[in-house]
Every structure is written in C-alpha cells, then in structure tokens.
Amino acid sequence: MLSLLGLETYQVQKLSLQDSLQISSDSMKNWAPQVPKDLPWNFLRKLQALNAEARNTTMVLDMPPDARPVEKESQMEEEIIYWDTADDISADIYSFSELPTPDTPVNPLDLLCALLLSSDSFLQQEIVVKMSLCQFALPLILPDSENHYHTFLLWAMRGIVRTWWSQPPRGVGSFREDSVVLFRAPAFAFVRMEVSSNSKSQLLNAVLSPGHRQRDCFWHRDLNLGTNPREIADGMVEISWFLPSGREDLDIFPEPVAFLNLRGDIGSHWLQFKLLTEISSAVFILTDNISKKEYKLLYSMKGSATKYYFILSPYRGKRNTNLRFLNKLIPVLKMDHSHVLVKVSSTDSASFVRRIRSIVGHVARSPCRRLSVEEMANAARKLGLRVDEDCEECQRAKDRMERITRKIKDSDAYRRDELRLQGDPWRKAAQVEKELCQVQWAGDPPEKHRAELRHRLLELRMQQNGHDPAWGVQEFITGVSSASLGEKQYFLRWMEWGLARVAQPRLRQPPETILTLRPKHCGAVDFSEALWPEPLGVEHFLREMGQFYEAESCLVEAGKLPAGQRRFAHFPGLALELLLKGLPLELIDGSTLSTPLRWVTGLLKELHIRLERRSRLVVLSALGVPGTGKSTLLNTMFGLRFATGKGCGPRGAFMQLITVAESFSQDLGCDHILVIDSGGLIGGALTAAGERFELEASLATLIMGLSNVTVVSLAETRDIPPAILHAFLRLEKTGHMPNYQFVYQNLHDVSASGPKPRERRQLLDQPSDVSRAAVQMEKQGDGIRTLADLAFCDPERQHIWHIPGLWHGVPPMAAVSLGYSEAIFELKRCLLENIRNGLSNQNKNIQQLIELVRRL
C-alpha cells in the first residue's frame, strides 16, 4: 500500500509539516489525482484548504473519455454485489483481496492510515486538527498490523480546542472552551461482530445529524461507490463528538457526548474492543450472527461496568442460535430484553435513530463512566498499546513546560515580575526611539535635542541590560536551544498549550462577550492599557529575548559595551529556527505597538545567512480589523498557524515564512513568501482623529510598505478602515503600492456569490466622511474623493472578492463550507498568478527588505 501511494520513502525520514506546505506549481492548479501516488498530496492540499471533499479518492484516468464511464460503471456494479452478498462470503475471501489497481479509488481510510504512518508527529497533529475543522471523525487508534503494534494518538489530538454551550439559554455561564483531550464526556462505542448488514458508520452519522441535514462524520461505503475494501485500516478506532450549541431546536444532547467506531470486526481486533469496553459508557454491537467463538469472547467481559446493546438484523443469520446465545449473555452482561434492538432495512430509519438517541441520552443522564481522552490513553497504556506522546523528547519537553508554568499563578503579576524588560521600560524606550526617528526626518533639528534623546535612550537601555533573564526565561531559552530539533518543537507546542491553560479561566467567555471588552473610542488613549485581555503566550518570552538583544546591541553601537562581552548575540539565531519550523514571530510588538528594529533586522540577517542563494522574497500581508477572518483566511490559504479568534489573541503583527519548491521558484520569481498578519493592530476607528488613529495609520503604512501583495479583509461592511485608507494615500505619494485585493467575507451567508461589478464600483466610488477626512489629513488634491480616484485603482481588474460564509451549519457542529474553501483556493491562485506575472511590487532579496524595514 505504501509503495502504491508513493510513501515507502517516508518510513525512516518521516514526511514533515514543512514538506506538506511548500508552494509548488500544483498549488495553482485545481487538479484531480490521476494515479494513486497523487492521492496523499491531493488529500493534504484539500485538507489544508479545509475542503469537505478531501476524503474523495476518485482518480481521473488519462484515457479516452468514452472508455471511462463503462469501466467505472462496471466497477461500481461489482462493488455493490460484493456488499449486498456480504453475509454469504466466508472470511477466507479476504485472503484473495488484491491491492487497488490504478483505475480503482483507494479506500480513504487506507489512505489516511498510510499517510499518518508516513508522517512525523507534527504533521500528524496538523492532519488531525484540520480533519476536526472539517467535522471528519478523527483517528484515535492507528493500526500498524505489519509491525504488530497500534498507536493511541493522544499527541495528535492535543492541538484541538473546541467550544460549546453546556445548556440553554446561551450566556457567559454556559459557554465552555477546552482541549478535546482534557474535558470529560460519556463515550459510546459502536462495533461490528463478524458480519452485519447494518452499517455502523451510516447509523452513527444519522445519530449525529440534526433534523434532515445529513452529516458524514464517519466515512462509509456509500459515499464513494467503486472504492476498494479496506486493506490496512482495519483495527482503526475513530472518535467524534457531539457538542451542544445552546439551541434546543438543534441540540440532540444537552451535553458533550463522544462516539467511537471500531473498523473491522471485534474478533480480529480484540485488544481494541477490550479498550473500548473499559473507556465507554455503553457499547453497541452490530451483528447478524453470534457464533460460539464470539459468545466466549463476550462471556469473558463478565463483571464489566459497561452497558451492552445488540443491534441485529432479523432476516440475516441464524435466529435460533442468536437467541440461545443472547439468553445466556443477558445475565452475564447485566442486560435485559430492551438491550436487544432489531433493525430491518425496511424499518423506519428515523424512528430507529430516535431510539438510539434515547438510549444514549438516558445513559448519559444517569451515573456513568466519563473519561477524557487523556484518561483513555492511560487505559490504553495498561493494555499494552503504544501512546504517541510517550517518546522521550516529548516527555522531556513537557516536564520543562510544567516547571515553567507551575510558577505562574497570575499572568499579569508574572509579566510584571518575571518579564521585566517589557512593559514600562520597553514602552519608554520605544517612545524615545520614535522621537529620534521623527527628528531625523524633520530636516535640520537642533543637535542638542538629538543628543538628549540619544542619552535618554542609552540610559533606558543600560537599565534593561542591568537585568539578568529571570529563571522562567532562562528555562525557556534552554528549551528552544535544545540540540534535538524534535524536542525543541515539542517544547514550543507544550508551552503554547500550558500558557493557554494558565490564561483560560480569565478568557472563558463567549466570543461576543470578549468583543465588548474592546474600547470603541479612538481619541488619545493610554497605550499601556490592553485593548482586550491579552493572554500570556510564547510571544511574551520571545519579546523578552528580543529586548535583551535590543538593549545589548544599543550599548555595543554606542561603544558602552565591547562586542566580545555580548551574551545575547545568538538570540536571533534561536528565533530563526522557530520561524523556519512554522512558528509565527512578532514583527510589530503588540504591547507597545512599535517595531523592535535591531531584533527584527538581526533576525532577517540570520535568515539571509541561512538561506544563502535562495534569498529572493515576496512579502504578502493581510490587514483588517480584528474579527474579520483575515487570520483564518491566511491559515486556510497556506496552512499557517496565525492566532484566530475575535479579540482574545495576541495583538501584534506576526510573520511566517513559506518555502517555494526549487522546481517552481524560477517560474514564480521568488524562493520564499513572507506572510504578515496584522493581528489586532488596526482597531477600525470610526473617526480619523486622535493619537490612536495616527498610530494605526502609521502601522498600516509600515505593513503595506513592506508588502508586494496586500489582502484587505473587509467583512460585513463595505467601508475601508480609515487607517488603511490613509496608508493607501500615503503610499501613493511614494509610488510604492503593493498589488492589493479587497476581500469581502460574508461571515454568515454561505450563499454569497462571486464579485459583482456593481458592488465593486460601489465600494470604490463610495464617498464617505472617512475618505474626505483622510484626503484632508494627507493634504491630497480636491480631485481625490474616493478610492476609485486613486491612480493605482482599476475597478475592472478584479480587485474585490466576495467570499462565502465560513461555516456550513451552526457551530460548534458546523463544518467549513465547501464554497468558502473553493473561494479561498481561487484567491490563492490569483495571488500566486499575480506574483508570477510581476503584477506585485518588485520582488526583494532579504538585504533589500532589511533596508526597507529601517527606512519605513
């Protein structure tokens, strides 16, 4: 199977997350796989784009069109016959099963199993997180029968955070947010014993589907007729959750409920079945026949606290034998006759599904076993299953994280007492540096004033340099300095989750409540006040490292410290390693809303040294007010890890680096794409006045001035944020204008269509008080009244995109809409096409970018 899919080369050196995110010529094509070797890459690309059809393994064969339908039809007919006669086929038939041929789709579960076995821990985690966003059932136990061990995927699931409302009505008290591996919920397992004419997966999907809207969490045979039977995925256990939305008309259950699905029959996968009986509140066994062998296996479950239910088909199998064994099992498994359900294909499916839901609801309401995924992993260890998190590198990284976070009792106090170079010292130094820049460009300022500012800055930097890194910062530096690249990556992920747990009680509120914490005024404000509760994160430890480097560099430049006595010169190199491994790094500090220039240029110099000949860059940025979906858009487009959420993440502007495949870099005209997310910097002030607004406009100008391509996310309004409009006006005067795309994200209406010329002209022609104020402030001529009046703006060049709503359905059970995924792909294709055709600003090398950062 691995050979068929082209994955055999990744059994020693595993496929990495960076491998899967490279930009290649295929990134611009909406192509269908033609041979089995295309399937893993097609799956990864579609999953990155959160495409609901990612599991489809249909291949488009390179053959005459008239030959395809006949062959496909024939294959479908054979498949239907196979499943319709499943009860008459002996187990020996499986020994004659052949691998899929190039003209037959690989079973999606085999593809998933092979890909996970070929991926490193971090790509496994990314695959599972994206599957969760698509509302696909997630692999909990990964089988590897050839090597005789099965893996419980605890680490792979640790990155998934879900939200729900525990009970109606919606309110602050009922809102919950937690990692799926930490919260406890009753679990219900569905398994097959020998042959069942009823499909477990279809039954589970029906139980999880509200009303008449069918949800296909669990893959089943009817989703892709012609798919081969499973070859390597038998023994896989999948998990999915029902999470309530707080709406009585939609919620099937009033609390979270987990559903488990064992692929294959319990006789062949007794270890997995044994685990399910120990972690589930109830087990549903689907079968047509109870044989003597299976009866003995079930008899060994005597004394189990788990409830058992049988789902039988009356027309298949030996009725008398089944009844005899059931009567013997009833006292052993503590069942009664209500625990034996009969499902006939002609039975009203809706009423049968209601009965299953009723049983699940009754068990969940009564005292029953409730375990978290972490506790399930403990049960798996006791049975001898391997847990992916138990490797030494992961555990050492976890121990270090716990040593750091154990000392954090209060985030604000920790920042004040332990991260001493931030806050007031850095804020004062940033203000002096800003004044120094202003007098430098003011023409001929008095030398005395400049000398005073330099002296004041030197004093502030000497105060900073007089400190040593606090114990927690030293531990963090040791963690990111690890010689083991794997341990370093594990440590960063553990830190992200550990710090999130510390901050969680403070931020456990519905998103709409958090939004109300953001002040709406736009006049003079105290920038030391948080715009919203900014949680303590990895970026604060990196900011502290940056400030130690800044202070030391300033003293070396002033001749106050010999270069040979530097202690922190290696910090940019440490940060660069994190950037290259996919961690977003801060370009503009969110606490002071300023750029630590020496730190950023030091980082870029290290990048220049590391990349050597492959240093041609394109800078792509996204701007918009918080909550407009710009970070989600970038993450979906390129598989990035920018923080998402309305107003509860870090406020700074962050950057991530994407590698362009060497085979495509000549064609695209660059070797890497540096992506900048403006985060929460642009507040969307309604009036163009005040110090806060001026700062926002300057930051927007900085980000757009660095960019070759800029995406402006508008969402639910056709008004361009004033700060961004000012940036356009300022940049037009310099002649440095990025290629821009306005993206109107309709966050609620999934039926939003493509860009409409009338609406495009409406946006560009709209004369508003904001645009008039902007023109007046920037001292532009009277002829410029709207965005369309700017010289660079051509309304016929498809500058405006309308993106359908993100969700299909009502969260938390909603999946990403197919329309959203497809529209984001088209936008990505357009951006790359513009880069390739030279429609963006001239591409830069890293040295030029360093100089541009300094100038701006």
VOBA-848060 format. One record per residue (C-alpha): z, x, y. Coordinates in steps of 0.001 Angstrom, whole numbers, padded with zeros to 6 digits, always signed. Layout:
BEGIN
ZXY;...
This chain:
BEGIN
+000000+000000+000000;+000884+002810+002414;-002409+004504+001615;-004347+001274+002106;-002762+000821+005559;-003191+004483+006549;+000574+005029+006753;+001106+007576+003986;+001064+010436+006537;+004180+008987+008215;+006551+009248+005252;+008001+012632+006266;+007378+012730+010025;+008014+009096+010890;+005992+007108+013409;+007801+007198+016768;+008096+004766+019653;+006135+007167+021874;+003290+007224+019305;+003012+003450+019487;+002971+003291+023316;+000184+005771+024045;-002680+004460+026172;-005992+004776+024317;-009443+003221+024527;-008151+000458+022248;-005637-000512+024971;-008543-002029+026911;-010056-003979+024021;-009036-007358+022705;-010374-006400+019299;-009798-007779+015816;-008981-005406+012938;-011913-004650+010656;-010267-002613+007881;-006683-002515+006536;-005980+000779+008371;-006373-001139+011660;-003636-003628+010800;-000463-001595+011681;-001837-000660+015119;-003088-004172+015774;+000344-005549+014853;+002143-003059+017135;-000190-003765+020075;+000170-007525+019767;+003920-007289+019259;+004253-005110+022372;+002411-007860+024273;+004750-010484+022699;+001732-012209+021192;+002686-015146+018944;-000262-014288+016641;+000910-010734+015920;+001558-011571+012239;-002010-012689+011607;-003628-010103+009295;-007109-011619+009184;-009790-008948+009426;-013259-009320+010938;-015585-007666+008481;-018605-005669+009538;-021152-007704+007557;-023925-010224+008257;-022416-013355+009830;-023931-015668+007206;-022102-013797+004442;-018603-014220+005870;-017864-017948+005570;-018862-018166+001893;-016684-015245+000871;-013717-016430+002926;-014047-019976+001597;-014183-018700-001957;-011089-016562-001412;-009209-019498+000123;-010083-021673-002873;-008776-019050-005292;-005550-018736-003321;-004954-022498-003292;-005489-022678-007047;-003025-019812-007542;-000239-021555-005647;-000953-025043-006995;-000596-023827-010555;+002321-021501-009909;+004598-023342-012365;+002215-022710-015259;+001834-018974-014648;+004061-016624-016593;+005858-013731-014927;+003515-011330-016765;+000677-012305-014460;+002313-010258-011684;+001683-007050-013634;-002068-007666-013197;-001765-008105-009423;-004069-005740-007567;-003792-004296-004098;-005585-006250-001368;-009256-005462-001061;-010690-004645+002373;-012048-008188+002679;-008697-009887+001939;-005876-010012+004515;-002772-008037+003606;+000319-010176+003303;+002076-009958+006728;+005439-009284+005072;+003935-006331+003177;+002515-005042+006469;+005909-005378+008166;+007705-003735+005249;+005254-000787+005121;+005388-000303+008892;+009201-000313+009020;+009368+002177+006132;+006995+004444+008111;+008832+004189+011468;+011775+006103+012871;+014977+004277+013836;+013938+003747+017456;+010525+002273+016660;+012194+000070+014028;+014546-001162+016732;+011680-001843+019146;+009750-003787+016483;+012769-005966+015683;+013611-006598+019367;+010028-007698+020106;+009994-009891+016991;+013137-011566+018279;+011444-012359+021620;+008544-013899+019673;+011099-016004+017724;+009973-014463+014423;+012506-014241+011598;+013945-010717+011517;+014210-008344+008537;+017884-007916+007652;+017460-006071+004346;+014428-003807+003993;+013417-003231+000356;+012083+000091-000919;+011828-000501-004641;+009818+002653-005276;+012718+004838-004105;+015320+002487-005636;+017294+001682-002507;+017419-001110+000024;+018456-000730+003654;+020563-003104+005724;+019026-002976+009229;+022120-003039+011454;+020914-000423+013953;+017516-002077+014262;+019174-005324+015407;+021760-003824+017717;+019479-003948+020743;+019017-007747+020622;+021059-009702+023153;+020842-013491+023121;+022192-016172+025432;+023166-019764+024682;+025253-022665+025935;+028023-023383+023485;+028391-027072+024335;+027130-029637+026859;+027187-030001+029734;+025753-026724+030979;+028222-024800+033045;+029857-021459+033657;+032430-022040+030933;+029908-022856+028210;+027462-020014+028847;+027523-017174+026313;+025720-013850+026115;+026227-011368+023313;+024574-008939+020948;+023383-010666+017792;+025263-008130+015683;+028620-008960+017278;+029058-012725+017521;+030312-014669+014510;+028433-017663+013154;+028262-019588+009871;+025329-018400+007751;+023240-020473+005325;+021154-018692+002702;+018024-020130+001088;+016929-018521-002176;+014478-019221-004998;+015342-019171-008700;+012285-018406-010805;+009576-020850-009638;+009916-023574-007023;+007165-025936-005979;+009001-026368-002665;+008550-023645-000038;+011813-022192+001310;+010179-020877+004456;+008495-024168+005337;+011750-026006+004750;+013653-023551+006967;+011046-023868+009726;+011361-027643+009586;+015169-027441+009805;+014893-025153+012852;+012212-027217+014621;+013427-029790+017164;+011571-033118+017257;+007919-032889+016296;+007421-029335+017578;+006861-027128+014537;+008312-023621+014805;+007123-020946+012415;+010036-018501+012482;+009593-017687+008800;+006130-016712+007637;+004821-018954+004840;+001721-019140+002749;+000007-021949+004656;-000085-020006+007928;-002913-017748+006789;-004833-019083+003796;-006513-016323+001840;-003652-013868+002309;-002766-011905-000801;+000549-012457-002608;+003359-010081-001634;+003147-006627-003196;+006085-004652-001764;+008091-007131+000348;+009884-008971-002475;+013591-008339-002048;+013419-008539+001746;+016099-010712+003347;+015219-012254+006709;+017522-013791+009278;+017023-016227+012138;+019481-018065+014365;+019622-021480+015894;+021131-021154+019383;+022025-024272+021405;+020605-024873+024885;+023351-027253+026035;+020943-030198+025919;+021910-032903+023448;+018312-034117+023106;+017178-030668+021902;+020153-029136+020127;+020069-029576+016356;+023515-027988+016034;+026215-027663+018741;+026951-024008+017959;+025025-020906+016788;+024026-021015+013115;+022383-018207+011090;+019768-018824+008390;+018970-016254+005689;+015883-016181+003473;+015514-014024+000345;+011894-013225-000524;+011297-013244-004274;+013499-014801-006945;+017202-014139-007405;+016813-012904-010995;+014769-009911-009817;+016928-009262-006739;+020443-009881-007942;+022035-007343-005570;+020629-009123-002507;+021667-012504-003925;+025186-011207-004592;+025411-010082-000954;+024193-013474+000282;+026894-015239-001713;+029517-013021-000044;+028340-013448+003555;+027129-017078+003592;+028983-020311+004164;+026593-022058+001784;+023662-021099-000432;+020713-023421-001126;+018954-022617-004409;+015391-023928-004741;+014070-024131-008301;+012041-026190-010742;+013757-024754-013831;+017224-023436-014657;+016884-021046-017572;+019640-019659-019745;+019377-016251-018015;+019773-017740-014523;+022581-020005-015781;+024551-016938-016932;+023961-015183-013622;+025182-018198-011667;+028134-018618-014013;+029248-015103-013027;+029718-016475-009463;+032785-018358-010741;+035571-018430-008150;+033258-017794-005179;+034316-019418-001902;+030683-020112-001070;+029328-023651-001382;+026212-024043-003558;+023422-026614-003293;+020438-027039-005604;+017053-028331-004420;+014959-029479-007387;+011548-030987-007965;+011652-033879-010473;+008048-033559-011648;+008059-029856-012462;+010158-028123-015096;+012335-029333-017922;+014517-032167-016654;+016909-032403-019593;+017521-028646-019669;+018140-028616-015944;+020640-031479-016182;+022519-029826-019032;+022935-026540-017160;+023798-028319-013898;+026583-030289-015565;+028042-027018-016801;+027728-025332-013396;+029289-028165-011351;+032927-027325-012216;+032282-023558-012201;+030723-023514-008727;+033017-026294-007434;+030124-028646-006753;+029735-032370-007053;+026643-034509-007530;+025966-034568-003786;+025237-030847-004044;+022119-031513-006123;+019145-032563-003988;+015780-033689-005244;+012702-033132-003102;+009438-034721-004117;+006242-033765-002316;+005665-037452-001584;+009215-037840-000221;+009532-038431+003482;+009925-034796+004598;+011621-035805+007852;+014415-037638+006036;+014924-034693+003657;+015136-032285+006592;+017693-034582+008255;+019743-034448+005071;+019698-030629+005007;+020710-030546+008683;+023517-032968+007960;+024859-030718+005190;+024602-027618+007398;+026332-029411+010279;+029118-030705+008017;+029795-027256+006526;+029685-025590+009971;+032209-028074+011381;+034645-027565+008518;+036672-024381+007956;+034100-021954+006550;+033156-018294+006433;+031890-016988+009786;+030714-013394+009927;+028968-011198+012453;+026043-009013+011369;+028384-006009+011655;+030731-007652+009147;+027768-008462+006892;+026910-004745+006949;+030436-003923+005753;+029918-006264+002792;+026559-004582+002101;+028196-001132+002022;+030732-002309-000552;+027891-003442-002814;+026146-000071-002505;+023387-000976-000063;+022366+001650+002475;+023082+000810+006146;+020679+002388+008624;+023471+003121+011118;+025410+005337+008720;+023440+008542+009317;+025485+011444+010736;+023564+011719+014027;+024104+008046+014796;+027803+008147+013963;+028480+011321+015996;+026731+009724+018984;+028746+006527+018531;+032026+008468+018403;+031184+010243+021657;+030299+006953+023347;+033597+005406+022228;+035579+008374+023588;+033981+007809+026999;+034124+004007+027163;+037675+003827+025797;+038887+005244+029106;+037015+002673+031214;+039453-000138+031906;+037931-001266+035199;+034350-000404+036181;+034979-000256+039935;+038059+001944+039531;+036183+004221+037128;+033309+004669+039570;+035739+005409+042391;+037964+007835+040473;+035612+009494+037969;+032155+009363+039588;+033470+010949+042763;+030238+012292+044257;+028780+008803+044550;+029949+006051+046869;+031128+007195+050291;+030266+010955+050074;+026684+010310+048947;+026263+007431+051392;+027265+009598+054343;+025048+012474+053210;+022096+010101+052755;+022574+008736+056283;+022617+012234+057800;+019506+013231+055836;+017746+010098+057098;+018614+011013+060698;+017359+014558+060090;+014025+013174+058878;+013767+010885+061894;+014367+013681+064421;+011913+015908+062544;+009109+013391+063177;+010281+012478+066683;+008149+015088+068378;+010390+017598+070184;+014052+016719+069537;+016856+018816+071017;+017591+021766+068721;+021306+021249+069322;+021188+017750+067801;+019314+019017+064747;+021813+021829+064296;+024708+019355+064471;+023121+017178+061802;+022461+020161+059530;+026041+021341+059971;+027413+017877+059180;+025203+017647+056066;+026331+021093+054921;+029979+020084+055266;+029420+016930+053213;+027572+018869+050525;+030296+021530+050392;+032877+018781+049858;+030785+017422+046967;+030276+020876+045478;+034034+021475+045590;+034488+018970+042755;+034008+019595+039067;+032409+016942+036853;+035077+014532+035579;+035908+014518+031853;+033728+011467+031140;+030750+013016+032954;+031213+016266+031021;+031194+014309+027753;+028032+012516+028878;+026361+015845+029745;+027325+017212+026313;+025803+014114+024711;+022440+014457+026495;+022457+018243+025887;+022588+017869+022095;+020234+020189+020225;+019366+017256+017970;+016767+015070+019665;+017730+012147+017420;+021423+012422+018276;+020552+012515+021996;+018535+009279+021676;+021244+007611+019616;+023835+008611+022226;+021860+007063+025103;+021415+003763+023257;+025095+003685+022321;+026045+004374+025947;+023845+001533+027187;+025499-000929+024791;+029023+000443+025215;+028840+000217+029012;+027327-003263+028771;+030322-004374+026688;+032696-002983+029317;+030904-004948+032049;+030330-008109+030026;+033413-010202+030973;+032558-009798+034641;+028933-010814+034214;+029309-013552+031609;+027858-016284+033790;+024638-018294+033682;+021726-016533+035425;+021518-019232+038087;+025194-018658+038929;+024678-014937+039260;+021833-015608+041686;+024172-017388+044058;+026214-014208+044418;+023385-012515+046304;+023822-012920+050080;+020926-014614+051793;+021360-013162+055269;+019031-010409+056374;+020588-009091+059558;+022705-005966+059836;+024717-005548+056668;+027123-003047+055238;+025095-001304+052560;+028265-000307+050764;+028646-003937+049702;+026962-004878+046461;+024125-007361+046722;+025301-008630+043349;+027785-007259+040821;+026016-004100+039681;+027295-003251+036197;+028299+000286+035312;+025378+001830+033476;+023837+005078+032240;+022137+005420+035645;+025550+005995+037290;+026214+009039+035089;+022729+010357+035863;+023299+009713+039580;+026437+011848+039351;+024459+014656+037698;+021860+014273+040439;+024481+014593+043176;+025940+017775+041657;+022411+019191+041607;+021701+017989+045175;+024899+019490+046623;+024389+022802+044867;+020704+023015+045895;+021574+022276+049519;+024097+025125+049591;+021646+027540+047957;+018971+026618+050547;+021472+027235+053373;+022451+030618+051929;+026026+029458+051285;+025782+029910+047508;+023993+032721+045609;+021298+031372+043275;+022857+033368+040445;+026055+031295+040678;+024373+027948+040114;+025993+025784+037421;+023800+022701+037503;+020249+024081+037764;+019489+022850+034232;+020294+019186+035011;+016695+018151+035935;+015518+019540+032576;+018084+017406+030746;+016995+014303+032658;+013334+015061+031974;+013964+014989+028214;+015301+011463+028639;+012261+010403+030715;+009887+011762+028078;+011728+009752+025422;+011336+006489+027298;+014497+006169+029423;+013820+004777+032934;+015049+007226+035579;+016057+006298+039111;+013612+007183+041896;+015479+005355+044662;+019260+005207+044386;+020384+001581+044200;+023804+002212+045731;+022667+003901+048953;+019038+002695+048938;+017797+006234+049522;+015930+008885+047570;+017813+011979+046323;+014915+014225+047310;+015989+017509+045746;+016885+015790+042469;+013570+013902+042267;+011459+016935+043203;+013431+019089+040749;+012692+016561+038044;+008975+016466+038922;+008811+020301+038923;+010269+020315+035412;+007691+017703+034445;+004898+019902+035839;+006116+022865+033783;+006447+020763+030628;+003059+019053+030836;+001163+022221+031847;-002559+021439+031676;-002029+017682+031185;-000527+017002+034609;-003026+014533+036145;-001108+011407+037149;-001788+007853+038187;+001164+006063+039791;+001401+002326+039136;+004107+000290+040871;+005343-003302+040816;+007018-004908+043816;+008569-008304+044357;+011912-009950+044940;+014404-009952+042027;+013854-012716+039507;+010072-012936+039923;+009358-011483+036482;+007899-008130+037551;+010032-006041+035161;+009212-008362+032256;+005542-008096+033212;+005623-004267+033082;+007602-004246+029834;+005150-006661+028210;+002129-004790+029507;+003122-001268+028479;+006112-001617+026115;+008546-000224+028705;+012331-000619+028994;+012971-001661+032590;+016082-003794+033034;+015342-007516+033204;+017392-010497+034304;+017941-012328+037564;+020119-010223+039770;+022516-008712+037247;+020915-005335+036547;+020752-002038+038452;+019373-002276+041984;+017473+000977+042317;+013768+001667+041797;+013144+003183+038374;+010255+005117+036872;+008928+005569+033351;+006182+007807+032029;+003370+006655+029733;+001181+009176+027916;-002593+008741+027772;-004092+009830+024445;-006000+013115+024786;-009095+011456+023357;-009058+008947+026243;-007706+010981+029168;-011102+012329+030217;-012569+008837+030297;-009589+007299+032125;-009331+010218+034545;-005625+010934+034039;-003232+012320+031440;-000193+010172+032222;+000701+006993+034084;+003938+006992+036053;+005166+003388+036329;+007605+002455+039126;+009590-000791+039114;+011058-001685+042500;+014054-003326+040804;+016253-005206+043258;+015274-003256+046376;+013180-005977+048009;+015506-008857+048835;+012850-011238+050188;+014457-011712+053599;+013110-014819+055321;+013019-013307+058789;+011611-009966+059831;+014641-008684+061657;+017718-006593+061178;+018617-003238+059697;+018493-004557+056141;+014930-005750+056575;+013834-002471+058178;+015222-000559+055211;+013472-002861+052724;+010165-002397+054569;+010598+001395+054510;+011346+001410+050771;+008330-000817+050059;+006185+001572+052133;+007538+004552+050166;+006805+002996+046768;+003340+001723+047734;+002568+005009+049484;+003202+006906+046257;+001061+004492+044233;-002527+004446+043120;-002147+000864+041918;+000371-001744+043091;+001159-005104+041496;+002853-007569+043874;+004729-010244+041928;+004958-013475+043931;+006218-016154+041538;+006720-019758+042609;+005725-019068+046224;+002530-018106+047973;+004412-016237+050709;+004267-012462+050519;+007759-010975+051071;+007906-009755+054684;+008947-006217+053726;+005854-005869+051544;+003599-007284+054265;+004982-004668+056665;+004258-001977+054079;+000626-003117+053913;+000335-002977+057698;+001888+000481+057891;-000200+001919+055086;-003425+000551+056534;-002819+002666+059618;-002551+005791+057432;-005630+004932+055366;-003578+005350+052174;-003964+001992+050479;-003408+001510+046755;-005553-000769+044653;-003456-003933+044636;-003152-007047+042515;-001176-010107+043585;+000348-011805+040552;+001478-015397+040935;+003803-016054+037997;+004331-019708+037310;+007685-019339+035612;+007902-022917+034356;+004395-024331+033902;+002790-022936+030750;-000484-024685+031550;-001202-022670+034700;-004826-021633+034640;-006643-018582+035959;-007072-017656+039626;-008621-020383+041737;-010808-019237+044665;-009391-021949+046958;-005821-020839+046241;-006850-017203+046647;-008169-017892+050140;-005076-019979+050849;-002778-017059+050128;-004827-014554+052087;-005624-016846+055033;-002173-018322+055404;-000935-017618+058964;+002840-017656+058883;+005668-016786+061206;+006344-013799+058962;+002829-012394+059289;+002845-012930+063057;+006222-011188+063346;+005002-008355+061132;+001920-007787+063268;+004039-007791+066408;+006597-005322+064982;+003896-002970+063730;+002032-003241+067093;-001236-004236+065423;-004066-005801+067388;-004274-009521+068084;-007216-009819+065674;-004917-009414+062658;-003216-012723+061968;-003260-012994+058159;-003506-010746+055108;-007224-011508+054840;-007754-009922+058290;-006742-006508+056971;-009717-004205+056479;-008932-003446+052833;-008615-007084+051738;-011606-008651+049999;-010730-012133+048650;-013716-012127+046297;-012576-009057+044340;-010152-010909+042051;-007046-009576+043775;-004961-012594+042761;-003848-013514+039251;-002204-016706+038063;-000022-016034+035025;+001151-018977+032888;+004845-019559+032265;+006678-017002+030135;+008318-019435+027719;+006830-021915+025308;+009639-024427+024981;+013212-024417+026246;+015292-021197+025978;+017139-019876+024089;+014940-021099+021204;+011698-020751+023180;+009118-018153+022178;+006910-016296+024641;+003851-018443+025337;+000507-017258+023997;-001042-017953+027410;+001403-015547+029096;+000728-012802+026554;-003044-013139+026832;-002982-013238+030651;-000848-010075+030783;-003323-008329+028490;-006197-009272+030814;-004255-007951+033808;-003560-004702+031942;-007232-004357+031032;-008202-004908+034684;-005707-002308+035957;-006927+000314+033479;-010546-000544+034286;-009858-000046+037993;-008235+003322+037264;-011180+004386+035125;-013735+003266+037712;-011944+005083+040532;-011062+001913+042461;-007468+003117+042876;-006397+005876+045233;-007492+009334+044210;-005542+010447+041167;-002884+013104+041773;-001531+016051+039932;+002231+016486+039851;+002257+019128+042603;+000481+016719+044933;+002944+013961+044013;+005879+016251+044869;+004386+016915+048302;+003709+013200+048813;+007326+012337+047968;+008513+014875+050552;+006167+013562+053263;+006894+009890+052679;
